Amino acid sequence: MNKTNNSRYHLWVKISLIFVFLVIIAGAMVRMTGSGMGCPDWPKCFGYYIPPTDASELEWQPNREFNKGMVIIKDETLKVAAKSFITSENYNAENWNAYTKHDYAIFNVWHTWIEYINRLMGALSGLAILIMAIFSLGQWKRRKWITVLSWISVVLLGFQAWLGATVVYSVLAPAKITVHMVMALVIVAVLLYLLYVSSENRQTYKTSGILRWALIIAVVLTLIQVILGTQVRQLVDERVAVLGYDAKESWLSNPDLNFYIHRTFSVLVLFLNLFLWYYNRKHGYGLSKLNWILLLILGEAATGIAMYYFDFPILSQPLHLVLASVLFAFQFYVIMEVFLRRSALKSAI
């Protein structure tokens, strides 16, 4: 196999993975600031490729040119230009169609641009993954499955973009947000796999069956924690909608059952990974990433405690989500180091 081609491919897998994590970070900021409906349409934002910066841009005005698809807010509803035209002195309803996906019609410049940056990161990650897939064509003769999986990544990201649209159209339905988050982790897992198998310096470790099973259970518990966390976040969003952003001390007062399950699971996750860390050191398996996993879990616990006991300090919410995503990535990579034995990979090299 051409080493130069493989190096380029491996580089673009790295770049794609970085952009996917930037999307996760941007998405976490969107949730922290309540900006999920900052762009009420999709894929454009209020009908623009570059969103407005002032509410006046979304007002009907006489003698103004509108292009087809542009959006205004009229009588607290979204109106979409039915064609390209120049307005007269009076509003003409025949030139406008009602936006039918939902009835959310609020403009907040900060929310709009935070959501727009999130979408921009998503577009850049899509471009990076597409370039990665193109470079994967050089792998076809020797490792067809890498090419196939690379193009599947393109499809998965397209599906993720569609999920993002459904989240907007549903006005942030909690179940769809959860699926959207889980799909992001699926894409991370696929890219990590491609990163690992295309690496020329990958490491593999021989371990016991006990440790391998514990690793699988640990990553499953992390996924459950992420899902439970989105349910807790739903409760917070509902409290914010009722109480406002200035009542942080009340967002998690009298929480529901999901919160207590989520908190209990965090203890289970901590003890299981402490066991993995100790077992690895005791038997000298050399899985150094377990040290980072333990630190990430402690960081997760710290941000969770901060949100509950110290009324959501700034950045604690997005940091909590990002740490969970990085934790999953480390756990999945360790699983590959343990399960993808070098002998099983030789035929693919």
N, C-alpha and C positions, 0 to 999 in steps of 0.2 A: 504494500500500500504506500502511496505517496505521502511521505511524512509532512511535507509542506501543506498539502491539502488537508490532512488531518489536523494540523496545528491551527489552520485558519478556521476549520469547522469548530474545533474545541474552543477557540477564542470567541466565536459567535454564540456558542452555547453559554459561555460565561456572561457575555454582554446581555443576552436574552434573559438570563436568570436575574441579573442586576436590575433590568428594567421591570421585570415582574415584581420584584420586591419593592421597587419605587412605586409601582401601582398600588401595592398593598399599603405602603406608608401613606400615599396620597388618599387612599380610601379610608384609612384610619382617621386622617385629619378631617375628611368629609363627615364622618360619623361624629367626631368630637365636636365639631362646630355646627352640626345640624344642617349641613349644606346639601344633603342628598337631592333636594328638589331645586337646587340653585339654577339648574337648567331643566325646565319642565318638559322639554321636547327632546327628541333623540333622532339622529346623531348630532344635529345642529343644536345650538343653544339660543333659544328665542328666535329661531329662524336664521341665525347668523353663524358663519364659520368662526368668526372671532366675536365673542359676545359683547353686548353693550356695557358701557361703564357708567351710564347715568340713566335714571328713570325716564328722562325726557325722550330718550331714543325709543322708548316703548309706548309713547303716547301718540294718538292720532293727531296729525297737524295738517292744516290746509297747505296746498301747493307743495306737497312733499312727494318725492318719488319713492315708491315701494316696489320691490321685486317680489315675484311670486314666491310664497312660502315664508316671507317675513311675518313676524308676530308682533302684535300690539296687545296691551291690556286695556280693555274697554268695558266699563261697568263691572269691574272685578271679574272679568272672564277673559280668556285668551281668544284672540281673533287672528286668523291666518289669511294673508293676502291670497285671493283666489287666482290672481294674475298679476302681471307687472303693469303698473299704472301710476299716474300722478293725481293726487287728490285734488278735489275742487274746494270750494269754500265751505261746503257742508259734508258731513259724514254720510257715505252711501253704503248701506248694509249689503248691497248686492256685490260689492267688491271684496267682501270678507266671508270666510267660512268659520264656523265655530270649531274650536279645537275639541275633539270628541274623546281623546284618550283618558282624560280626567278633568276635574274642575279646579285644579290648583292654579292660582293666578297671582303670585306674589313675586316681586322683584327685590332682591337684596344683593347689592353689588358684591359684597364679600362672599356670600354664599355662591353666587353665580361664578365668580372667578376661581374659588376653591374647587368647585365641581368641574369647572372647565379644565383646570390643571390636572385633575384626576383623569379626565377623559383624554387629555393630551398625552399623559404618561401611558395610558392604555394604547393609544395609536402608535406611539414610539415603540412600545414593547411588541406590538403586532408587526411593525416593520423589521425589528431586530430578529424576531422568530422566523419571518419570511426569508430574510437573508440567510439565516442559519439553515433553513430547509433547502435553499438553493445550493449552498455549499455541501449539504449532505448528499447531493447527487454524485459527488466524487467518491462516495463510500459504496455506491451501488454494486460494483463488481464483487467486492469482498464481504461487505456487511449490509446486505439489502435491508435487514430489519432496522438498522439505524436510519436509513433514508425514509423508510415507511413511518417509523415512529416520529421522525422530525416533521413530516408533513401532517401526521395526526396532531402534532402540537399546534400547527397552524389552524386546523379544524377546531381544536379545543378552544383556542383563543377566540375564534369567530363565534363559537357557541357561548363563550363567556361574555363577549360583547352583546350578543342577543339577550343573555340573562340580565345584563346591565340595563338594557332597554326595558325589559319587563319589570325590573325593579322600579324604574321611573314611572312607567305607565300604571303601576299598581299603587303609586304614591307610597313607596317604601314598605311594602308588605313584608313583615318579619320573616315568613317562611322563605320568600324569594331572596332576601338578604342572606339568609343562612346558606341556601344552595349556592349563591354567588360566591360566598366566602370559601365554601368547601371546594368548589370548582377551581378557585385560585390555588388552593393547596394541591389539587390534583395536577395542575399545570406545573407547579413547583416540583412535584415528585417526578414527573416525566422528564423535565429538564435536568434534574439532579442525576437521574439514571443515565441520560445521554452524556452528561458531564463526566460521570464516573467511567463509563465504558469507552469513552474517547480519550481518556487521560493516558499518557504514556508512563506515568509514575504512580498509578493507582496501587493502593495497598489492600491486602486481604489478610484476615486473621482467622486462625483456627481456635474455636471456643467450644464450650460445653453446650449440650442441649438445653440445660437450665437457663443459661444466659441468653441463648437465642430466643427461647420462648418468652423470657422476661422482656426482651427488647420489643418483640411483637406486641405484647400486652401493653407496654409503655406507650408505643406510638398510637395504638388504638385508644388508650385513655386520653392521650393528648387531643385526638380528633373529637372525642366525646366532649372534652372540656371546651374546645372551640365552639361546638354546637350549643352547649349549655350557656357559654358566654354570650352568644348572640341573643339567646332568650332573655338573659339578664339585661342585656343592652336594650332590648325591646321595652322592658319595664322602665328603664331609665328614660328612654325616649318618650314614653307615655307620661311619666312624671314631669319631664321638661315641658311638654306641650301644655300641661295643666298649670304647673307652678312657675314656669319661666326659668331662665338661666341664672337668676340671682338667688335661687332657693336650693343651692347645691346640698345643703345640710339635710334636705328632705327627700332627695332623689332616691335614696335607698333606705328610708325609714319604713319599718314594717314591710320588708321585702317578701316576695312570694316564695313558693317551694323551690322553684328553679334556682334561686340564689343559694339556698342552703345546700342543695344537691351539688351545685357548682363548687361551693366552698369545701364541702366534704370530699369531693373528688380531688381537689387540689392537695389535700393531705395525703390521699392515697397515691397520687402521682409523685409527690415528694418522697415518700417512703420507698416506693418501688424503685425510683431512680437512685436513691441513696443505697439501696441494696445492689443495684447494678454497678455503681461506682465502687463499693466495697468489694464485691465479688471479683470485679476486674482487677483491682489492686492485689487482692489476696492471691489470685491465681496467675498474676503476671501476664495477662493477655495483651496488654499494650494498647488498649482502646482509649487513646488520649482524648478523643472528642467527648467522652463521658464526663470529663472535667468541665468542659464548656456547657454541656447539657445541664449539669447540676447548677452551675452559675446562672444559666438562663431561667431555670425553675425558681431559684431564689429571687431573681429579678421579677419574675411573674408574681410571686407571692408578695414581694415588697410593693409593687404597683397596685395589686389588689387590696392590700391592707391600707395603702394610702387613699385609695378611692373611697373605701368604706368608713375609715376612722378619721380621715382628714379632709373630707368633703371635696373629693375630686381635684387635687392640685393640678395645675396647668401641665398639659402633655401626659398626664398619667394614663388617660384613656387610650390614646393612640399607641403609647409605648407598651401598654399591656397587650394590645392586639399584635403589634409587630414582634414582640418577644415570643408570643405564642407561635407565630409563623416561622420565626427563625429556629425555635425549639423543634418544631416538626421537621424542618429541613435537616438539622443536625441528626435527629433520631433516624430519619429515613436514610441518611448517608451512612450512618453506622451500620444499619441493617444490611445495606449493600456490601459494606466491607466484610461483614460476617458471612452473608449467605452467597454472595457471588464469588465463589472460590476461583482462584487464579486458573486452575486446571479447566474449569468450565468456560473460561474466557479465551483460552488459547486458540480455539478454532475460529474465533471471530477476529483475530488479529492478523 
